[in-house]
Structure formats: C-alpha cells, structure tokens
Amino acid sequence: MGTATDELLEVLGDDIVTVGGISSRYHTDWTGVAPCSPVALVRPRTTEQVATALSICNVHRHPVVAQGGMTGLTGAAVPQPGDVALSLERLVGVEEIDPAAATMTVLAGTTLEAAQQAALDAGFELTYDLGARGSCTVGGNVATNAGGNRVIQYGMARDHVLGLEVVLADGTVVTSLNKLLKNNAGYDVKQLFIGSEGTLGVVTRVVLRLRPAPASRTTALLACPDYAAVLVVLDRFRRAAPNLTAFEVMWPSYYWMLAERRGGVTPPIDIGDGRGVLVELSGNDATADERLVEGLVTSAIDEAVVTDAFIARSQADTDAIWGMREAGPMDGIAGMCHFDIGLPTGSIDEFVAEARRRLREVWPDVVSFAFGHIGDSNLHFNATIDPVNEPSDPSIAHRMEEIVYGTVAEWGGSISAEHGIGTIKKPYLHHSRSEAELDVMRRIKAALDPHHILNPGKVL
Ligand SMILES: Cc1cc2nc3c(=O)[nH]c(=O)nc-3n(C[C@H](O)[C@H](O)[C@H](O)COP(=O)(O)OP(=O)(O)OC[C@H]3O[C@@H](n4cnc5c(N)ncnc54)[C@H](O)[C@@H]3O)c2cc1C
C-alpha cells in the first residue's frame, strides 16, 4: 500500500489533488500564525469526493485539516506538519431558496457575502454578518459558530442552521438537510458539528434560516458618561425596541484611536472619557423607528445617561457611524494581542479596568483598546506593550494571555465568545470548561473520529 498522498492522487486525480508547490494561501489563516505547507491539497467539487478523500486518509490514519476562507482568528485552519489540507473552495453555490420555508440550501464553500446577496435578491435576509463576509465561507461560519454584529437579535451561526450535510472521518456522509423549525425526532445531531472547528466532520451543505429583508435600518451613535449609563441605555432599548439589531460599545482609547487612524476624521460625537454606543434598529417603518430612537435619546439626555447623540439621516451618516466601530484601523498596530472574550454584561467595565491594572503592573506603558458587542456580552480587548515596534520576545504574548484569561476565569467569563479555540487558545480552555465538560468533548471526539485524523492538535 502506498501513502495517503499517493492514493489520493491515484483515485481523485491531479485536478483535485495537488502535491508540491502549494500556494501560501493554504499555509496559515488570518492570524499568520505558524505557516506550514500541507503535504497535499485536496479541492473537491462534490460531497462524494470529500467522502472519498476522508475515507482514504482514515484508512492511512493520515491527518486532515478542513479549510474554508482562511479568515479564522485562532489558527484552527492552519496545517500542522504532515497534514493534508481539504479546501472547500470549489464546493460553492446556492442550491435552493425555499420561500415558503424561508430557508436557503448552500454549499459549504460559498462565501457568506454571496449567500447574503442571494438571500437579498430573493427578498430575504441572512441575518448573521461579520466583517470577513467577502472571504469567509458558510462552512467555516458553521464550523466556528461565528457571531458578528446582529447576534443580540438573531443569535449566532448556530441559530441560523436548520440542516447540515456532513462527512465523517471515515467517509460516511450524514445528510440531514432539515428545513423544519420544529423537529424533535431524537438527538439534534447537527449541533455537535456546529462550532467543532473541523474536528468532528467536514460540512458540505448547510440549510440556513432566512428572514424577510428589513426595509430600513435606523442607526445612532450615543455618548454615555460611564458604563453604568451604558447599562441603563441598553435596558431602555431592549424594552422599547424589540427590533434592536446592534448594541456596540467603544471605550475611549479605542474610539479616539479610530478617529486618529481614520485620517483625523472628526467623529460624529464627542464621547470625552465616557463610552461610545452604537445602536441599530432594523424594521419596516423608518419614520417610526427614527421617532422611537429620538424619544429614547431625548429622555436619556434629560436623565444625563446620554450626553451627546448623532442619529443617522442618510446612508453616508450610517456609514460614518459604523466606520467608528469597525476594527479595520487596528491593522498595523504592532505587537497587538487580540482577546475575544465573553463576560457577564454587568461587570464588563470592571473587567476592563482590572485587566488593564494587572497588565500595567507588569508593563507600565501597555496600551489597550476595548470595544465589542456588549449587547451580546462579548468584549474585544486588545493590548500591546509597544504599538510601533513588534516585540521580539514571543513569551510576552503568552504572559499577556495568562494574565487576561486568568482574569476572565475569575470573572466567570469565556476565553472565546465567538472566534473559537484553534491552537492559539487551546492552552487556556481549562479556564472556561470544567474537567467533566472536557471529558465529554474527548469522548465525542473519540466516538466520531477514533483515529484522530480530523484537525488533530486543535481545540482539545
Ligand atoms: C476582518 C475579520 C472580521 C471578523 N469578524 C468576526 C466576527 O465578527 N465574528 C466572528 O465570529 N468571527 C469573525 N471573524 C473570524 C472568522 O471570519 C470566522 O471565524 C469565520 O467563521 C471563519 O470562516 P472561514 O471560512 O474563513 O474558516 P477558516 O478560517 O478557513 O476555518 C476556520 C475553522 O473552521 C474549519 N472549517 C472550515 N470550513 C469547514 C468545513 N466546511 N467543514 C468543517 N470545518 C471547516 C477549519 O478547519 C477551522 O477549524 C473575523 C475575521 C476577520 C478577518
């Protein structure tokens, strides 16, 4: 018997399998961590070819890493030495939109943006959204249980998945393209694969839930004097606006850094040393939503829980507001450690202060930026000890992670709110999961992938 690579080439052919000279695009994800060329790149065009590839690798006990758009932020799709890479990039297309069921059936390698556009063209909206939409794939979104901007209203990727087709490690195809909203016939097996980061099976098709596309979005940027005021405003909007689709908060260092890095553009409002809050309502009556926001803002100003506000009146205004929130301008700040953390909403501000205090004890000049989907209890916290020069000592990042994740554990939070675990967060998983939970995860892994060929070294 030859090697797995020989057999993959022999059975699937060189249109599907590449050996040698594999483009660097398949070597690492968005983080750029530990680039490594896979020994072979398999790019199937059908589920059957995915099944054949996995079956061959399973017989040879050969490790395989599934790859989507490579936009992951944890190293989960990065090949380890010796891995075969299985890219879903040719498995693309929207197969069906079912208006009666309000679902779409999509091949796993389809980009999120293409799926969103197809839904819009049919008068629907695919209601999860992330900045990497143009490159990330629906299969990758499912495998990471991606979050994004509108979780407060519609939930994470998991909440959009009604059905899945998955290929198991031994090549078995599990087709469960359920479209029913209610289906309690035994275990809901698809849930195991959502958020499993390619360690339990390879997703090939997804049935996604759609909603009617909203006719309008009403967006506003508010200045709150402190975090207590943010919580009051969050409570008001949650109660009065059942169509609240975003509640994003920016701490001052982040807000003013963005303003500066966007070419000194004057931000729409002055938040001083308070907190900037972005709110968005999605609906069908722009006038009613604008009135609702104006009313809430006016009473919030009367109560001094809002000190300044800008309500979008045009698409340009909306873009200016979202431009204040989008993290793109973080690119290029040297030595940045990125933390995607889940925390009890009420104590996020205390966490930020304590994490900063602990970091400053070690590095007095540390610079940190806090922002996030606070309506979803999700904080993005980024820190660097030298924003200009890349630190040469990699142990600094490790020490920073230990401090921040240790604090997260004390706060009863999660070391990963939406990006997953991959390799980068793997050493810290015990901060957020008990030994009993980890044991269940290991048992599920052993049952579905007894030879540990699927993305070994990731998550567990
Ligand atoms: C600018 C930017 C903004 C982002 N914003 C967000 C955000 O708001 N929220 C958020 O949650 N994430 C965000 N991310 C992270 C990233 O986009 C998501 O994790 C995304 O879901 C990854 O999709 P992908 O196709 O690129 O997957 P990849 O990076 O290719 O892979 C990620 C993981 O999924 C596995 N995988 C991929 N495809 C399959 C498949 N078909 N079957 C089984 N396993 C598979 C891989 O093995 C790996 O473990 C952002 C990233 C960037 C660069």
The ligand as an SDF file (V2000), in Angstrom:
LIG
                    3D

 53 58  0  0  0  0  0  0  0  0999 V2000
  -11.8840   41.1460    9.3950 C   0  0  0  0  0  0  0  0  0  0  0  0
  -12.4240   39.9620   10.1610 C   0  0  0  0  0  0  0  0  0  0  0  0
  -13.5790   40.1240   10.9060 C   0  0  0  0  0  0  0  0  0  0  0  0
  -14.1070   39.0330   11.6160 C   0  0  0  0  0  0  0  0  0  0  0  0
  -15.2340   39.2170   12.3540 N   0  0  0  0  0  0  0  0  0  0  0  0
  -15.7570   38.1800   13.0180 C   0  0  0  0  0  0  0  0  0  0  0  0
  -16.9490   38.3530   13.7980 C   0  0  0  0  0  0  0  0  0  0  0  0
  -17.4960   39.4480   13.9100 O   0  0  0  0  0  0  0  0  0  0  0  0
  -17.4400   37.2630   14.4220 N   0  0  0  0  0  0  0  0  0  0  0  0
  -16.8510   36.0290   14.3330 C   0  0  0  0  0  0  0  0  0  0  0  0
  -17.3620   35.0640   14.9190 O   0  0  0  0  0  0  0  0  0  0  0  0
  -15.7160   35.8490   13.6230 N   0  0  0  0  0  0  0  0  0  0  0  0
  -15.1590   36.8840   12.9730 C   0  0  0  0  0  0  0  0  0  0  0  0
  -14.0000   36.7010   12.2620 N   0  0  0  0  0  0  0  0  0  0  0  0
  -13.3480   35.3760   12.2470 C   0  0  0  0  0  0  0  0  0  0  0  0
  -13.6810   34.4960   11.0220 C   0  0  0  0  0  0  0  0  0  0  0  0
  -14.0990   35.2600    9.9340 O   0  0  0  0  0  0  0  0  0  0  0  0
  -14.7500   33.4610   11.3600 C   0  0  0  0  0  0  0  0  0  0  0  0
  -14.2350   32.5560   12.3160 O   0  0  0  0  0  0  0  0  0  0  0  0
  -15.2500   32.6680   10.1480 C   0  0  0  0  0  0  0  0  0  0  0  0
  -16.4020   31.9430   10.5400 O   0  0  0  0  0  0  0  0  0  0  0  0
  -14.2190   31.6820    9.5780 C   0  0  0  0  0  0  0  0  0  0  0  0
  -14.6910   31.2170    8.3190 O   0  0  0  0  0  0  0  0  0  0  0  0
  -13.6560   30.6790    7.2180 P   0  0  0  0  0  0  0  0  0  0  0  0
  -14.4330   30.1390    6.0840 O   0  0  0  0  0  0  0  0  0  0  0  0
  -12.6610   31.7150    6.8860 O   0  0  0  0  0  0  0  0  0  0  0  0
  -12.9730   29.4660    8.0140 O   0  0  0  0  0  0  0  0  0  0  0  0
  -11.4480   29.0630    8.1020 P   0  0  0  0  0  0  0  0  0  0  0  0
  -10.6580   30.1450    8.7290 O   0  0  0  0  0  0  0  0  0  0  0  0
  -10.9580   28.5470    6.8050 O   0  0  0  0  0  0  0  0  0  0  0  0
  -11.5640   27.8370    9.1190 O   0  0  0  0  0  0  0  0  0  0  0  0
  -11.9560   28.0460   10.4530 C   0  0  0  0  0  0  0  0  0  0  0  0
  -12.2190   26.6890   11.1330 C   0  0  0  0  0  0  0  0  0  0  0  0
  -13.3190   26.0520   10.5030 O   0  0  0  0  0  0  0  0  0  0  0  0
  -12.9260   24.7810    9.9580 C   0  0  0  0  0  0  0  0  0  0  0  0
  -13.6660   24.6420    8.7070 N   0  0  0  0  0  0  0  0  0  0  0  0
  -13.7100   25.4860    7.6540 C   0  0  0  0  0  0  0  0  0  0  0  0
  -14.5690   25.0320    6.7360 N   0  0  0  0  0  0  0  0  0  0  0  0
  -15.0650   23.8600    7.2040 C   0  0  0  0  0  0  0  0  0  0  0  0
  -15.9930   22.9170    6.7170 C   0  0  0  0  0  0  0  0  0  0  0  0
  -16.6110   23.0790    5.5410 N   0  0  0  0  0  0  0  0  0  0  0  0
  -16.2650   21.8290    7.4820 N   0  0  0  0  0  0  0  0  0  0  0  0
  -15.6710   21.6460    8.6700 C   0  0  0  0  0  0  0  0  0  0  0  0
  -14.7790   22.5090    9.1800 N   0  0  0  0  0  0  0  0  0  0  0  0
  -14.4790   23.6030    8.4530 C   0  0  0  0  0  0  0  0  0  0  0  0
  -11.4250   24.8610    9.8170 C   0  0  0  0  0  0  0  0  0  0  0  0
  -10.8370   23.5580    9.9040 O   0  0  0  0  0  0  0  0  0  0  0  0
  -11.0660   25.7000   11.0310 C   0  0  0  0  0  0  0  0  0  0  0  0
  -11.0770   24.8880   12.1680 O   0  0  0  0  0  0  0  0  0  0  0  0
  -13.4460   37.7770   11.5680 C   0  0  0  0  0  0  0  0  0  0  0  0
  -12.2690   37.6280   10.8200 C   0  0  0  0  0  0  0  0  0  0  0  0
  -11.7670   38.7080   10.1280 C   0  0  0  0  0  0  0  0  0  0  0  0
  -10.5200   38.5030    9.3300 C   0  0  0  0  0  0  0  0  0  0  0  0
  1  2  1  0
  2  3  1  0
  2 52  2  0
  3  4  2  0
  4  5  1  0
  4 50  1  0
  5  6  2  0
  6  7  1  0
  6 13  1  0
  7  8  2  0
  7  9  1  0
  9 10  1  0
 10 11  2  0
 10 12  1  0
 12 13  2  0
 13 14  1  0
 14 15  1  0
 14 50  1  0
 15 16  1  0
 16 17  1  0
 16 18  1  0
 18 19  1  0
 18 20  1  0
 20 21  1  0
 20 22  1  0
 22 23  1  0
 23 24  1  0
 24 25  2  0
 24 26  1  0
 24 27  1  0
 27 28  1  0
 28 29  2  0
 28 30  1  0
 28 31  1  0
 31 32  1  0
 32 33  1  0
 33 34  1  0
 33 48  1  0
 34 35  1  0
 35 36  1  0
 35 46  1  0
 36 37  1  0
 36 45  1  0
 37 38  2  0
 38 39  1  0
 39 40  1  0
 39 45  2  0
 40 41  1  0
 40 42  2  0
 42 43  1  0
 43 44  2  0
 44 45  1  0
 46 47  1  0
 46 48  1  0
 48 49  1  0
 50 51  2  0
 51 52  1  0
 52 53  1  0
M  END
$$$$
